[in-house]
């Protein structure tokens, strides 16, 4: 049996969370059992309370005292998965921009021997709906820029819909992951690439948020810009 944990970080996702969890769990079958871990940053809208009220044995909540960032939420989820001997662990947004219908496409590739499977918006052109043109250009060019600076062989370097094989994830020193915002996605992919992990990009259609507000900010963009150079320099001096 393949035990799979889907990590969903939340902050004010009450509009979405009880809708997306059943769609994630619906992917379970005789061979692949899906669990959900919601990492909630003390959402004022009661997101964590709604999840706990579902009273589902396949759904878990990790409550944090304050808003602490995307990267640390996923790191907490990774440690949770490693400690409990899951086989695979997903990163996934709560807002349906990452459609649960793609989950098994990732698992198929994991079973083929890949260590990291990325849900890619740019592997076959551009597959994004409902984004302003400015944000689309920013995202696409961020991937181009990251590839140019670091040599990372991934089309969608900022993708946030991913599946790791836990046995591979254990080889990364999570205590040395420094970024916390969306640059976390770049750093993790680069570390996997430098470790020689087998990486595959599956095509997805990314649809912008159905409910709620985007959490993208200028600060997040700046963090990602400078993180790329930090990764490049650390790699050059063997300190990654």
N, C-alpha and C positions, 0 to 999 in steps of 0.2 A: 504493500500500500504506500502511495506517495502522499506524504503530509505536506500541505501547502499553506503558508501563512500570507495573507494579504494585509499589508500595513496601510492604514488610511489615516494620515495626520488630519486633525480638524481644529478649526477655530471658527466658531459661529457657522456651523454647517447643519443646523437643525432642519433647514429646508430640504436637504438632500440625503442625509445619512441613513434614515430609515427606509429610503427608497432604494439606495444603491446596495445595501448589505444583502437583501434577499436575492438580488440579481447576481451578486458574486457567489453566494452559497449555492445557487442553482446549477453551478458548473460541477459540483461534486458528483462522482460516480463510483463504481466499485473499485477502481484503481486509484483515483485521485480524490482526496478529501480536502476540501477548502475550509479554512478557518479565517476569521477576520480579527485583526487587532486595531482598534481605534486608539490613536494617541492624541488625546485632547488637551489643549492648552488652556484649561479653565474657561471654556467658552461661556460668555455671559448669557447666551441664548439657550443654555441648557442642553447642548449637544450630547454630552456624556450621559446625562440623566435619561435622555431618550433612548440611547443605545442600551443602557442597563435595563430599562423597562421592557425591552424586547425579550429579556429572559431566555436567550438562546444559548445553548451549551457550546455552540461553535463560534461564539462572538465574545471577544474580550475587550476590556477598556483599561487603558493605562492613563491615569489622570496626572497631569503636571500642574504645578502651582501657578504658573504664569506663561505668557506667550514667549516661547523660547526658540522659535525658529524651525524651519523645515528640516535642516540637516540633522539637528540633535534629535528631532522626532524620529527620523528614520534610523539613526544610530541606536536609539533606545529599542526600536522595533527589531533591528538586526540582532542585538544582544538577546532579546526575548526569544527570537527564533532559534538562535544557536544554543541557548541554555535548555530549550525544550525539544531539541533534536528534530526540528522540522527538516524536510528535504529541500524545499524551495521557499523563497520569500519574494514577494512582490512589493514594489512601490506603486501606489495608485492614489489618484486624487478622488475626493469625495463628490465632486460636482458633475460627474458623468462626462467630463471632457475625455476621460479614459473609459471607454465603453467596456463593460464586463464581458461582452460577447467575444472579445479578443483573447480572453484569458487562456483558453485551451490552445490557441495558436502558439503562445509562448511555451506551454508545457510540452507540446509536440517537439519543439526544437531543443528544449532541455533534455528530453529523452533521447534525442539524437546525439547528445554528447556536448552540447554547448554549455558554457559556464555562466554566461550573461546574455540574456535576450532583451533587446530594446524595442519598444514600440515606436517606430520611426515615422515622423511626419514628412521626411524629406528623402527617403530611400528611392522613391519613384516620383520625382518632381516635388510638388507641394500638395499636401493633403490636409488642409486646414480650412475650417468654415467659421464664419462669424467673427473673425479678427479684423480690426482696423488695419489698413494697409501699412501704416507706420509700424505697428507692433509686429506684423508678419515679417517685414523687412528686417527689423531689429533682431528677431529670433533667428531668421535664416542666416543673416550675416554674422551673428554670434557664432554659429556653427562653422561657417567658413573661416572666420578669424581664429577660432580655437584650433581647427585643423592645421592652418598655416603656421601658427606659433608652436604647437606641440607635436605635430605629426600624427596626432590621434586618428586612427583609421575608422572613424565613425561618422556617418552623414549627419545624424541628429544628436549633436553633442550635449544639448540642453534638455533632451527628452526626460520626462519624469515618470513614464510608464515603463517599468522594467521588472525583470525576473532574474534573480540570482540563484544559482545552485549553492546551497548553504555550505557544502564541503569546500567550495571555492572561496566563498565569503570569509571563511575561517582563516584563510591565508593572508588576509588584509588586517593590519594593525589598526583597528577602529579608533584607538586612542590617539592616533597620529593624523586623523582626518580633521583638518583645520577649518574648512569653510562651513557655513551654516545656512546661507540663503540658497538661491537657485544655483549658485556656483558649486554647491555640493554635488549636483548632478555631473558637472564637468569633472570634478576631482575624483569621484568614484569611478567614472568610466576610464579616466586616464590611469589610475592605479591598477585597474583590471587589465588594461592594455599593456602596461609595463610589466605586469606579472606573467604575461603570455597567455592569459585566459582566452578561450575560444569565445568569440563574440559574434552574435548574429542580430541583424535588424529585421524585424517583421513589419510590413507596412500596416499602418492604421490610419483611419480618418479621425483627426482631432477636431472636435466640435466645442467651441467656446462655451463657457458656463451657462447652464440652464437656469440656475437660480443663484442669488447671492452676488457678491462683489469680488472683483479681481484683487489679488494681494500683491501684484507686481508694483514695484516702486523704483525710482531713480537710484536709490541706495543699493538695491539688489543688482541693478545693471552695473554699477561701478564696482561692486564686490567681484562680480564675475569677470570683468575686464582685467582687474589686477591679479586675480587668482590664476589666470592662465599663465602669466609670466612667472609667478611664484612656482608653479608646477614645472614649467620649462627649466628654470634655474636649478631647482632641487634635483630634477632628473639628470641634468648635465653634471652635477657634482655628486651623484649617487646617494642623495639624501632623501629620496622619495619614500 
